[in-house]
Amino acid sequence: MKRWLSLAINWLAVLVLLFILEKGIFLLYFFHKTSQLSIADIIGVFTHGLWLDISLTSYLITIPLVFFLIQLLFEKRIMSLNSLGSFPHEPKFSEREDTRRGKMMSLFFKIYLPIIFFIIGLLFVGDLGIYENWSTKLNVRAIQNILNPKEMMASAGASPVWLYILIIIAHVIYGWFAAKFLSNKKFATAVGGIRWLNIPYFFLMSGFAFLGIRGGWQVAPMNESSAYFSQNAFANHAAINTTWYAIQSIINIKKYDTHNPYKFMSDEKAKELVADLYKSKIDSSLKIFKTEKPNVVFIQIESYGADVVKELAGIEGLTPNLSKIISEGLLFENIYASGFRTDQGLVSMLSGFPAQPNVSIIWNTEKQEKLPTITQKIKQKGYNTQLIYAGDILFSNMKAFVVHNGFEKIITENDFAISDRTSKWGVYDGVMFQHAIKEINEIKQPFFTYIITLTSHEPYDIPSQPKFPGEDAAEKFKSACYYTDETLGEFFTEAKKQLWYANTIFILCADHGHRYPFNREAYMPAVHHIPLIMVGGALNDSLAGKRILSIGSQTDIASTLLHQLEINSEDFIWSSDLLNPSTKNFAYYSFDDGFGWVSRYDTIAYSNTFKCLSWPYNSTDSLHSSIDTAKAYLQTLFNAYLKY
């Protein structure tokens, strides 16, 4: 028993020490955030995260325990008794078998631990990169994206790759020494010299491992809430064990296909609250187009949050061409991105279907095929359709979505010369926009062209001299946004020379906002605030430079555009007409296991993980009149997702 106890203590020490070191590296890596923490918060990162560390340690010991049990059950000769009547006297055992078992377990450890520690290291550096760009821990959504070779290589370009490699190597070396320590000093002596009490000891160890995994005897098993202790989100995230969180995310992802994790009230009450949001007193809208059937060019701009747009209280001079476009068009001031990834933005804008936390409907082909889209509706009106995306259309199952939903011509990176594919993501925006002019010139009017930019996505590499000096991500992001703005200006300069421009409306909207350039947290409303602009020769001249103050979402573009084109939009039940004066003012947005809500009355962000408000700080649910409506919205939305 003493040997088994010694093994358990040393196993725990070896693993927990690794996770403590990881937390230290995490805090150092994000030192600009760590420096804002109190001493108590820094200590809390290590102490409050301990239970998750123990839980993962317990997970990892189950495989050696199973291997040991297999040895016991399938050994040709477990023990040799001098005689059947030797009990209660202690039996004699085969020392040869004992030695062989000890060596087998030692060999198993020397293989098992370096492999496991390599995987832990890989997940840890993935977490560093994901958190740097998304402000969220490594979850199944992130794992799915970084396992895409294109995504992984492009994202790596914005990260200190050599540091990541060194961290992974350090994990493997640590695993090798840990295996040598445990196998030579502990496990060999624990399983060598096997006694009949080893079997009950095995079950006792298994019981302790089970308790460690679930965090004790309590009714609710261990979850990440146990690591939450601070009003500072970064401190809570630093406390969470990366590998544990990733494993739980993978385990729990299946429940999102059958179970609504956002159940706050009865479905009847939730439906009633949501239905009230979409009631309009009148069915009329401000008419903004000169012609009944204008061409439509939709430009989805990568990561262009309000912070890069001067007219939305962003940095002055960062996007001067967009400012010029705004002065010529109609700006919707209070629009919010439904999600935080490109695939979510695509579905939100084309289908008017809000983004869901932790999952994306575009991943599930069976579900996304049931969504209505602008493309389907506009084709019935005689429009010719095309999509231009100079990247990998297979990313996030985008190809299935756009092909099924009626784009007759799809231009991807494969339609560009190899010499043009010099961006980490495919083709730079400048080359893409030049090609877009040619494609639009060839398509028959009326047309619906959907353009997706990509250069302002991490790693923010551009083909020209950076506008802003510095190698940190925020400065590189600003330079990438400035570059895309330049190419956008060149595109409009060229478009105005074309005959089709006079009968064309351009819709410009970001796919999502971004935590840069001000290094905000993912749940903050400002991260999701984005520009929406309608401009072009088909826009009424009187609307140049005007602004719409209504609060809305990307999802409202579908209903707004279709009403202007006098196309029925009843299928878009999550979309409101922003130009209808009786439309309710609200916007929903999602982030990692949470949601935000913006209305004329208040603005909130709710963490479902921690079951409390993330925004405003130090505030309680009862102080905000919108909380019940916001919860009802997500609950009803996820029910709809499950039914598709």
PLY file of the C-alpha trace (Angstrom):
ply
format ascii 1.0
element vertex 644
property float x
property float y
property float z
element edge 643
property int vertex1
property int vertex2
end_header
0.00 0.00 0.00
2.85 2.36 0.84
4.35 1.86 -2.62
1.05 2.59 -4.36
0.53 5.71 -2.25
4.05 6.87 -3.04
3.36 6.33 -6.75
0.12 8.33 -6.59
1.76 11.25 -4.78
4.69 11.38 -7.18
2.42 11.09 -10.22
0.34 13.98 -8.90
3.43 16.07 -8.19
4.95 15.49 -11.64
1.78 16.47 -13.53
0.66 19.35 -11.32
4.16 20.86 -11.46
3.93 20.86 -15.26
0.57 22.64 -15.19
1.88 25.20 -12.69
4.78 25.90 -15.06
2.31 26.27 -17.93
0.34 28.86 -15.96
3.56 30.74 -15.29
4.42 30.74 -19.00
0.90 31.89 -19.85
1.19 34.82 -17.45
4.60 35.78 -18.83
3.48 35.44 -22.44
0.63 37.85 -21.81
2.64 40.06 -19.49
0.81 43.20 -20.64
-2.34 41.67 -19.15
-0.63 40.10 -16.15
0.84 43.46 -15.14
-2.70 44.74 -14.61
-3.52 41.97 -12.10
-3.24 42.30 -8.35
-0.92 40.02 -6.37
-4.01 38.26 -5.03
-5.23 37.57 -8.58
-1.85 36.20 -9.65
-1.78 33.86 -6.66
-5.40 32.93 -7.39
-4.46 31.83 -10.90
-2.41 29.00 -9.38
-4.58 28.12 -6.39
-8.02 28.26 -8.02
-6.85 26.36 -11.07
-5.49 23.51 -8.94
-8.67 21.40 -9.02
-8.72 21.34 -12.81
-5.03 20.38 -12.77
-5.83 17.48 -10.43
-8.79 16.49 -12.59
-6.63 16.27 -15.71
-3.93 14.42 -13.77
-6.59 11.89 -12.79
-7.69 11.55 -16.41
-4.13 10.84 -17.48
-3.46 8.10 -14.95
-6.44 6.02 -16.10
-4.59 4.67 -19.15
-1.63 3.30 -17.11
-4.12 1.81 -14.67
-5.98 0.07 -17.49
-2.69 -1.21 -18.89
-1.78 -2.56 -15.44
-5.18 -4.25 -15.11
-4.72 -5.93 -18.49
-1.41 -7.28 -17.26
-3.06 -8.74 -14.19
-5.98 -10.28 -16.06
-4.08 -11.78 -18.98
-0.85 -12.83 -17.34
-0.37 -16.56 -17.91
0.59 -16.98 -14.34
-0.34 -14.23 -11.88
1.06 -15.95 -8.85
2.39 -19.31 -7.76
1.04 -20.79 -4.60
2.96 -23.43 -2.68
-0.34 -25.05 -1.93
-4.04 -24.29 -2.02
-4.11 -24.42 1.72
-1.34 -21.90 2.27
-3.73 -19.14 3.31
-3.77 -17.21 5.58
-0.01 -17.53 5.26
1.55 -15.24 2.64
2.09 -17.03 -0.74
5.29 -17.15 -2.69
5.44 -15.41 -6.08
7.43 -15.77 -9.24
10.19 -13.17 -9.03
10.74 -13.54 -12.77
7.14 -12.51 -13.48
7.39 -9.69 -10.97
10.49 -8.28 -12.64
8.96 -8.61 -16.08
5.81 -6.77 -15.01
7.88 -3.97 -13.52
9.93 -3.66 -16.70
6.79 -3.70 -18.85
5.26 -0.87 -16.83
8.53 1.07 -16.95
8.66 0.72 -20.73
5.01 1.71 -20.99
5.67 4.89 -19.00
8.72 5.79 -21.10
6.55 5.66 -24.22
3.31 7.00 -22.77
4.49 10.12 -20.95
6.59 11.73 -23.73
3.68 11.23 -26.17
1.12 12.63 -23.74
3.35 15.57 -22.86
3.89 16.27 -26.55
0.12 16.47 -27.02
-0.21 18.68 -23.93
2.52 20.95 -25.25
0.86 21.13 -28.66
-2.45 22.10 -27.09
-0.73 24.63 -24.84
0.99 26.53 -27.65
-2.23 26.35 -29.64
-3.94 27.96 -26.68
-1.36 30.77 -26.61
-1.98 31.54 -30.27
-5.76 31.26 -30.04
-5.96 33.39 -26.91
-3.75 36.05 -28.47
-6.18 36.46 -31.36
-9.57 35.45 -29.96
-9.24 36.07 -26.19
-10.70 32.62 -25.61
-9.28 29.33 -24.41
-8.58 26.52 -26.86
-11.91 24.84 -27.60
-13.31 22.50 -30.21
-14.09 25.39 -32.58
-10.49 26.56 -32.41
-9.14 23.02 -32.73
-11.25 22.47 -35.84
-9.87 25.62 -37.43
-6.21 25.12 -36.56
-6.37 21.53 -37.81
-7.15 23.04 -41.20
-3.65 23.22 -42.77
-4.31 26.60 -44.37
-5.62 28.10 -41.15
-2.79 26.63 -39.08
-0.04 27.88 -41.40
-1.56 31.33 -41.78
-2.17 31.82 -38.08
1.31 30.59 -37.28
2.71 33.48 -39.30
1.50 35.92 -36.64
2.98 33.91 -33.78
6.51 33.30 -32.42
6.83 29.87 -34.04
10.30 29.14 -32.68
9.14 29.88 -29.15
6.22 27.50 -29.68
8.58 24.78 -30.92
10.85 25.25 -27.90
7.87 24.99 -25.55
6.75 21.74 -27.20
10.29 20.31 -27.05
10.49 21.31 -23.37
7.25 19.41 -22.73
8.64 16.27 -24.36
11.93 16.49 -22.43
10.02 16.99 -19.20
7.88 13.96 -20.09
10.98 11.83 -20.69
12.52 12.75 -17.33
9.18 12.27 -15.58
8.82 8.81 -17.12
12.35 7.88 -16.10
11.72 9.10 -12.56
8.39 7.33 -12.13
9.32 4.07 -13.82
12.70 3.63 -12.16
11.82 4.87 -8.71
8.13 4.27 -8.27
6.16 2.17 -10.67
8.65 -0.64 -11.00
8.76 -1.06 -7.24
4.99 -0.74 -6.96
4.13 -3.45 -9.48
7.25 -5.54 -9.16
6.87 -7.99 -6.30
3.13 -8.23 -6.93
0.98 -9.32 -4.01
-2.64 -10.40 -4.07
-3.48 -7.02 -2.49
-2.48 -5.28 -5.74
-5.96 -5.88 -7.18
-7.84 -4.08 -4.38
-5.14 -1.39 -4.48
-5.81 -1.02 -8.19
-9.52 -0.47 -7.58
-8.74 1.92 -4.76
-6.50 3.96 -7.08
-9.19 3.87 -9.77
-11.69 5.20 -7.26
-9.38 8.07 -6.34
-8.84 8.80 -10.04
-12.60 8.88 -10.60
-13.06 11.31 -7.72
-10.22 13.43 -9.04
-11.76 13.57 -12.51
-15.18 14.73 -11.28
-13.79 16.85 -8.43
-15.27 14.99 -5.48
-18.52 13.45 -4.26
-20.77 16.43 -5.03
-23.75 16.02 -7.39
-22.38 18.27 -10.15
-19.11 17.08 -11.72
-16.07 19.28 -12.17
-16.41 22.15 -14.64
-14.41 25.23 -15.54
-16.40 27.38 -13.13
-14.24 25.98 -10.32
-11.33 27.99 -11.71
-13.29 31.25 -11.88
-12.52 33.53 -8.96
-11.95 37.06 -10.25
-13.80 39.92 -11.91
-10.87 39.98 -14.33
-11.61 37.57 -17.20
-7.93 37.12 -18.05
-7.17 35.90 -14.51
-9.94 33.31 -14.79
-8.76 32.17 -18.20
-5.17 31.86 -16.97
-6.36 29.62 -14.12
-8.10 27.14 -16.43
-6.06 24.09 -17.39
-5.69 24.25 -21.16
-5.71 20.51 -21.89
-8.62 19.87 -19.52
-10.65 22.61 -21.19
-9.89 21.30 -24.69
-10.86 17.73 -23.71
-14.11 18.89 -22.13
-14.91 20.99 -25.18
-14.48 17.95 -27.44
-16.50 15.70 -25.11
-19.33 18.21 -24.81
-19.59 19.24 -28.48
-21.94 16.36 -29.29
-24.49 17.56 -26.78
-24.98 20.66 -28.90
-26.66 18.47 -31.52
-29.32 17.19 -29.13
-29.36 19.41 -26.06
-29.90 23.13 -25.54
-27.30 24.28 -23.00
-28.92 27.72 -22.86
-32.14 26.88 -21.07
-33.09 29.81 -18.84
-36.90 29.64 -18.73
-39.85 27.79 -20.23
-39.80 27.63 -24.03
-43.26 29.21 -24.14
-42.13 32.27 -22.23
-38.95 32.53 -24.30
-40.90 32.38 -27.58
-43.28 35.06 -26.35
-40.45 37.45 -25.48
-38.69 36.85 -28.80
-41.87 37.18 -30.88
-42.40 40.64 -29.43
-39.00 41.72 -30.76
-40.06 41.13 -34.36
-43.47 42.80 -34.26
-43.71 45.83 -36.54
-46.57 48.29 -36.34
-46.29 49.23 -40.01
-45.00 47.40 -43.04
-43.23 50.18 -44.88
-39.63 51.25 -45.25
-37.64 54.24 -46.33
-36.89 53.74 -50.04
-33.22 54.32 -50.73
-32.67 52.97 -54.27
-33.14 54.98 -57.46
-34.12 51.94 -59.50
-36.27 48.88 -58.87
-33.65 46.38 -59.93
-30.15 47.63 -59.15
-27.07 45.45 -59.31
-25.83 44.50 -55.85
-22.19 44.16 -54.85
-21.77 42.92 -51.29
-18.30 43.35 -49.80
-17.62 41.35 -46.63
-14.58 42.97 -45.00
-12.38 40.85 -42.77
-12.16 41.94 -39.09
-13.15 45.58 -39.68
-14.54 46.56 -36.31
-15.74 50.05 -35.44
-12.38 50.75 -33.81
-10.75 51.18 -37.23
-13.47 53.50 -38.57
-13.23 57.19 -37.64
-16.96 57.78 -38.15
-17.71 55.12 -35.52
-15.39 56.71 -32.94
-12.44 54.68 -34.21
-8.87 55.72 -35.00
-8.71 58.73 -37.28
-6.79 58.26 -40.51
-6.61 54.48 -40.30
-9.19 53.88 -43.07
-9.39 57.14 -45.06
-10.89 55.52 -48.17
-13.67 53.98 -46.13
-14.31 57.44 -44.69
-14.67 58.79 -48.23
-17.08 55.99 -49.09
-19.10 56.79 -45.97
-19.30 60.45 -46.99
-20.88 59.34 -50.28
-23.21 56.73 -48.83
-25.59 55.75 -46.05
-23.95 54.68 -42.78
-25.72 52.46 -40.26
-24.06 53.56 -37.03
-25.17 50.96 -34.51
-24.67 47.56 -36.13
-23.17 44.57 -34.34
-21.59 41.37 -35.63
-23.59 38.30 -34.68
-20.50 36.14 -34.15
-16.73 36.38 -34.06
-15.57 34.25 -36.99
-15.80 34.57 -40.78
-18.08 31.55 -41.24
-20.52 32.98 -38.69
-20.54 36.34 -40.43
-21.19 34.73 -43.81
-24.25 32.86 -42.53
-25.51 35.86 -40.55
-25.43 38.15 -43.56
-26.57 35.80 -46.30
-29.13 33.82 -44.28
-30.06 36.27 -41.55
-29.44 33.50 -39.01
-27.68 34.59 -35.79
-24.43 32.98 -34.67
-24.46 30.46 -31.84
-21.86 30.26 -29.06
-19.43 27.33 -29.35
-20.90 25.92 -32.59
-21.56 27.15 -36.09
-24.46 25.93 -38.21
-22.27 26.03 -41.32
-20.30 23.03 -39.97
-23.40 20.85 -40.25
-24.29 20.50 -43.91
-27.69 18.98 -43.19
-28.65 21.94 -41.04
-27.20 24.75 -43.16
-28.94 23.46 -46.28
-32.29 24.29 -44.62
-31.44 27.97 -44.19
-32.89 30.58 -46.54
-30.38 32.85 -48.28
-30.43 36.17 -50.08
-28.90 34.38 -53.07
-31.83 31.99 -53.44
-34.37 34.81 -53.24
-32.56 37.21 -55.53
-32.09 34.57 -58.24
-35.87 34.23 -58.44
-35.92 37.91 -59.38
-33.68 37.24 -62.39
-30.32 38.13 -60.86
-27.08 36.47 -61.95
-24.91 35.49 -59.00
-21.23 35.11 -58.27
-18.96 34.90 -55.24
-15.34 36.06 -55.15
-13.13 34.76 -52.36
-9.41 34.58 -53.09
-8.75 31.99 -50.40
-9.52 28.35 -49.68
-13.28 27.91 -50.18
-13.15 24.57 -48.32
-12.42 26.44 -45.08
-15.14 25.91 -42.42
-17.37 24.08 -44.91
-17.95 27.33 -46.82
-18.05 25.63 -50.20
-21.04 23.47 -49.29
-22.87 26.58 -48.08
-22.27 28.80 -51.10
-22.75 26.06 -53.71
-26.03 24.87 -52.19
-27.35 28.39 -51.89
-27.24 29.39 -55.49
-23.99 31.08 -56.46
-23.69 30.29 -60.13
-20.02 31.21 -60.36
-17.55 30.86 -57.50
-14.08 32.39 -57.87
-11.47 31.10 -55.40
-7.70 31.20 -55.05
-7.50 28.42 -57.65
-8.73 30.87 -60.29
-5.67 33.07 -59.78
-2.20 32.52 -61.19
0.18 30.71 -58.85
2.37 33.81 -58.88
-0.55 35.75 -57.35
-1.03 33.35 -54.44
1.60 34.96 -52.26
-0.55 35.70 -49.21
-0.63 33.28 -46.29
-4.38 32.98 -46.96
-4.21 32.89 -50.75
-4.30 36.15 -52.70
-3.85 39.67 -51.36
-6.86 41.99 -51.42
-5.29 44.30 -54.00
-4.96 41.53 -56.60
-8.38 40.15 -55.67
-10.13 43.52 -56.20
-8.45 43.97 -59.59
-9.76 40.56 -60.61
-13.19 41.39 -59.18
-13.57 44.31 -61.60
-12.90 41.96 -64.52
-15.37 39.38 -63.24
-18.11 41.95 -62.69
-17.55 43.36 -66.18
-18.23 39.91 -67.61
-21.39 39.05 -65.67
-24.76 39.89 -67.14
-26.91 42.51 -65.39
-28.70 42.51 -63.03
-26.10 40.78 -60.89
-25.47 39.93 -57.27
-21.74 39.72 -56.52
-20.49 38.74 -53.08
-16.85 39.65 -52.36
-14.90 38.47 -49.31
-11.62 40.16 -48.32
-8.99 38.35 -46.25
-5.72 40.28 -45.87
-6.69 41.87 -42.54
-6.94 38.38 -41.03
-4.05 37.26 -38.85
-1.11 36.97 -39.48
-1.67 40.47 -40.99
1.01 40.09 -43.63
0.79 42.64 -46.46
2.69 43.05 -49.75
3.66 46.68 -49.07
5.52 48.77 -46.52
3.57 48.76 -43.24
1.90 52.06 -42.44
2.47 51.62 -38.73
5.88 50.65 -37.27
6.27 47.86 -34.77
6.09 44.10 -34.79
3.41 43.62 -32.15
0.09 42.21 -33.34
-1.90 45.41 -32.76
0.37 47.49 -35.00
0.49 44.80 -37.68
-3.31 44.61 -37.59
-3.57 48.36 -38.11
-1.20 48.20 -41.07
-3.22 45.34 -42.59
-6.44 47.32 -42.19
-4.79 50.35 -43.79
-3.66 48.19 -46.73
-7.14 46.74 -47.26
-8.55 50.26 -47.11
-6.13 51.33 -49.86
-7.22 48.45 -52.08
-10.87 49.23 -51.34
-10.29 52.79 -52.50
-8.64 51.58 -55.70
-11.55 49.23 -56.33
-14.12 52.02 -56.05
-12.04 54.34 -58.23
-12.04 51.70 -60.94
-15.69 50.70 -60.40
-16.87 54.29 -60.95
-15.39 54.14 -64.46
-17.60 51.18 -65.41
-20.98 51.53 -67.13
-22.69 49.29 -64.57
-21.75 51.53 -61.63
-24.67 53.93 -62.14
-27.14 51.10 -61.54
-25.28 49.40 -58.69
-25.66 49.45 -54.92
-22.66 48.43 -52.83
-23.13 46.98 -49.35
-20.03 46.99 -47.17
-20.04 45.17 -43.84
-17.44 43.49 -41.64
-17.72 39.76 -41.05
-16.92 40.43 -37.39
-15.10 42.90 -35.19
-11.72 42.46 -33.58
-10.05 42.81 -30.19
-7.31 44.88 -31.85
-6.14 47.60 -32.06
-7.14 48.34 -28.45
-6.60 44.82 -27.10
-10.16 44.47 -25.82
-11.74 41.37 -24.32
-13.90 39.18 -26.57
-17.12 39.76 -24.63
-16.97 43.57 -24.81
-19.66 45.25 -26.94
-17.04 47.41 -28.69
-15.40 44.26 -30.13
-18.62 43.39 -31.96
-19.53 46.90 -33.15
-19.01 47.00 -36.95
-19.67 49.30 -39.92
-22.52 48.78 -42.38
-22.55 51.07 -45.41
-24.76 51.28 -48.50
-23.33 53.36 -51.34
-23.16 53.52 -55.12
-24.77 54.97 -58.21
-28.14 53.37 -57.40
-28.38 55.09 -54.01
-30.65 58.13 -53.79
-28.47 61.24 -54.00
-30.20 62.80 -51.01
-28.85 60.05 -48.72
-25.15 60.75 -49.34
-23.45 61.26 -45.99
-26.60 60.42 -44.00
-26.73 58.11 -41.00
-29.19 55.55 -39.66
-29.14 55.40 -35.86
-31.23 52.24 -35.40
-29.56 49.47 -33.38
-29.30 46.28 -35.39
-27.29 43.27 -36.44
-25.71 41.70 -39.50
-28.73 39.42 -39.57
-30.93 42.42 -40.42
-29.20 43.00 -43.76
-31.22 40.24 -45.44
-34.64 41.65 -44.62
-33.51 45.24 -45.27
-32.11 44.48 -48.73
-34.94 42.21 -49.83
-37.58 44.79 -48.85
-35.76 47.40 -50.94
-35.85 44.97 -53.89
-39.53 44.21 -53.17
-38.76 40.55 -52.55
-40.63 38.61 -49.88
-38.49 38.06 -46.78
-40.88 36.05 -44.58
-38.45 33.10 -44.47
-35.89 35.28 -42.69
-37.58 35.15 -39.31
-34.46 36.34 -37.44
-34.02 39.40 -39.64
-35.58 42.86 -39.24
-35.82 45.73 -41.71
-33.46 48.44 -40.47
-35.24 51.02 -42.65
-38.67 50.32 -41.18
-39.30 53.01 -38.52
-41.30 50.60 -36.34
-38.53 47.98 -36.11
-37.42 47.27 -32.53
-33.93 48.47 -31.68
-31.74 45.62 -30.45
-28.70 43.57 -31.36
-27.55 40.16 -30.16
-23.99 38.91 -30.41
-22.21 35.75 -29.29
-18.80 34.89 -27.92
-17.27 31.77 -26.36
-20.11 30.26 -24.28
-21.74 33.63 -23.83
-23.84 36.31 -25.45
-24.19 40.07 -25.58
-27.23 42.29 -25.93
-27.44 45.91 -27.05
-30.61 47.99 -26.81
-31.65 51.57 -26.16
-32.08 50.70 -22.49
-28.85 48.94 -21.63
-25.92 46.92 -22.93
-24.91 43.64 -21.35
-22.72 40.58 -21.89
-23.48 37.31 -20.11
-21.11 34.41 -19.46
-22.96 31.10 -19.44
-19.84 29.45 -18.05
-19.79 31.62 -14.96
-23.57 32.26 -14.88
-23.17 36.00 -14.46
-22.69 39.25 -16.35
-19.27 39.89 -17.88
-20.35 43.40 -18.86
-20.82 45.76 -17.11
-18.32 44.85 -14.41
-19.53 44.34 -10.84
-23.15 44.33 -11.93
-26.00 41.94 -11.13
-28.57 40.53 -13.54
-31.50 42.12 -11.72
-30.23 45.62 -12.47
-30.73 45.15 -16.21
-34.16 45.07 -17.78
-32.90 43.33 -20.94
-31.45 40.23 -19.30
-34.59 38.08 -19.55
-35.18 39.07 -23.17
-31.56 38.37 -24.07
-31.65 34.94 -22.42
-34.94 34.15 -24.13
-33.40 35.11 -27.48
-30.46 32.72 -27.18
-32.65 29.93 -25.81
-35.10 30.24 -28.72
-32.28 30.61 -31.22
-30.59 27.43 -30.07
-33.89 25.55 -30.14
-34.18 26.64 -33.77
-30.62 25.46 -34.43
-31.45 22.03 -32.99
-34.57 21.70 -35.15
-32.82 22.43 -38.44
0 1
1 2
2 3
3 4
4 5
5 6
6 7
7 8
8 9
9 10
10 11
11 12
12 13
13 14
14 15
15 16
16 17
17 18
18 19
19 20
20 21
21 22
22 23
23 24
24 25
25 26
26 27
27 28
28 29
29 30
30 31
31 32
32 33
33 34
34 35
35 36
36 37
37 38
38 39
39 40
40 41
41 42
42 43
43 44
44 45
45 46
46 47
47 48
48 49
49 50
50 51
51 52
52 53
53 54
54 55
55 56
56 57
57 58
58 59
59 60
60 61
61 62
62 63
63 64
64 65
65 66
66 67
67 68
68 69
69 70
70 71
71 72
72 73
73 74
74 75
75 76
76 77
77 78
78 79
79 80
80 81
81 82
82 83
83 84
84 85
85 86
86 87
87 88
88 89
89 90
90 91
91 92
92 93
93 94
94 95
95 96
96 97
97 98
98 99
99 100
100 101
101 102
102 103
103 104
104 105
105 106
106 107
107 108
108 109
109 110
110 111
111 112
112 113
113 114
114 115
115 116
116 117
117 118
118 119
119 120
120 121
121 122
122 123
123 124
124 125
125 126
126 127
127 128
128 129
129 130
130 131
131 132
132 133
133 134
134 135
135 136
136 137
137 138
138 139
139 140
140 141
141 142
142 143
143 144
144 145
145 146
146 147
147 148
148 149
149 150
150 151
151 152
152 153
153 154
154 155
155 156
156 157
157 158
158 159
159 160
160 161
161 162
162 163
163 164
164 165
165 166
166 167
167 168
168 169
169 170
170 171
171 172
172 173
173 174
174 175
175 176
176 177
177 178
178 179
179 180
180 181
181 182
182 183
183 184
184 185
185 186
186 187
187 188
188 189
189 190
190 191
191 192
192 193
193 194
194 195
195 196
196 197
197 198
198 199
199 200
200 201
201 202
202 203
203 204
204 205
205 206
206 207
207 208
208 209
209 210
210 211
211 212
212 213
213 214
214 215
215 216
216 217
217 218
218 219
219 220
220 221
221 222
222 223
223 224
224 225
225 226
226 227
227 228
228 229
229 230
230 231
231 232
232 233
233 234
234 235
235 236
236 237
237 238
238 239
239 240
240 241
241 242
242 243
243 244
244 245
245 246
246 247
247 248
248 249
249 250
250 251
251 252
252 253
253 254
254 255
255 256
256 257
257 258
258 259
259 260
260 261
261 262
262 263
263 264
264 265
265 266
266 267
267 268
268 269
269 270
270 271
271 272
272 273
273 274
274 275
275 276
276 277
277 278
278 279
279 280
280 281
281 282
282 283
283 284
284 285
285 286
286 287
287 288
288 289
289 290
290 291
291 292
292 293
293 294
294 295
295 296
296 297
297 298
298 299
299 300
300 301
301 302
302 303
303 304
304 305
305 306
306 307
307 308
308 309
309 310
310 311
311 312
312 313
313 314
314 315
315 316
316 317
317 318
318 319
319 320
320 321
321 322
322 323
323 324
324 325
325 326
326 327
327 328
328 329
329 330
330 331
331 332
332 333
333 334
334 335
335 336
336 337
337 338
338 339
339 340
340 341
341 342
342 343
343 344
344 345
345 346
346 347
347 348
348 349
349 350
350 351
351 352
352 353
353 354
354 355
355 356
356 357
357 358
358 359
359 360
360 361
361 362
362 363
363 364
364 365
365 366
366 367
367 368
368 369
369 370
370 371
371 372
372 373
373 374
374 375
375 376
376 377
377 378
378 379
379 380
380 381
381 382
382 383
383 384
384 385
385 386
386 387
387 388
388 389
389 390
390 391
391 392
392 393
393 394
394 395
395 396
396 397
397 398
398 399
399 400
400 401
401 402
402 403
403 404
404 405
405 406
406 407
407 408
408 409
409 410
410 411
411 412
412 413
413 414
414 415
415 416
416 417
417 418
418 419
419 420
420 421
421 422
422 423
423 424
424 425
425 426
426 427
427 428
428 429
429 430
430 431
431 432
432 433
433 434
434 435
435 436
436 437
437 438
438 439
439 440
440 441
441 442
442 443
443 444
444 445
445 446
446 447
447 448
448 449
449 450
450 451
451 452
452 453
453 454
454 455
455 456
456 457
457 458
458 459
459 460
460 461
461 462
462 463
463 464
464 465
465 466
466 467
467 468
468 469
469 470
470 471
471 472
472 473
473 474
474 475
475 476
476 477
477 478
478 479
479 480
480 481
481 482
482 483
483 484
484 485
485 486
486 487
487 488
488 489
489 490
490 491
491 492
492 493
493 494
494 495
495 496
496 497
497 498
498 499
499 500
500 501
501 502
502 503
503 504
504 505
505 506
506 507
507 508
508 509
509 510
510 511
511 512
512 513
513 514
514 515
515 516
516 517
517 518
518 519
519 520
520 521
521 522
522 523
523 524
524 525
525 526
526 527
527 528
528 529
529 530
530 531
531 532
532 533
533 534
534 535
535 536
536 537
537 538
538 539
539 540
540 541
541 542
542 543
543 544
544 545
545 546
546 547
547 548
548 549
549 550
550 551
551 552
552 553
553 554
554 555
555 556
556 557
557 558
558 559
559 560
560 561
561 562
562 563
563 564
564 565
565 566
566 567
567 568
568 569
569 570
570 571
571 572
572 573
573 574
574 575
575 576
576 577
577 578
578 579
579 580
580 581
581 582
582 583
583 584
584 585
585 586
586 587
587 588
588 589
589 590
590 591
591 592
592 593
593 594
594 595
595 596
596 597
597 598
598 599
599 600
600 601
601 602
602 603
603 604
604 605
605 606
606 607
607 608
608 609
609 610
610 611
611 612
612 613
613 614
614 615
615 616
616 617
617 618
618 619
619 620
620 621
621 622
622 623
623 624
624 625
625 626
626 627
627 628
628 629
629 630
630 631
631 632
632 633
633 634
634 635
635 636
636 637
637 638
638 639
639 640
640 641
641 642
642 643
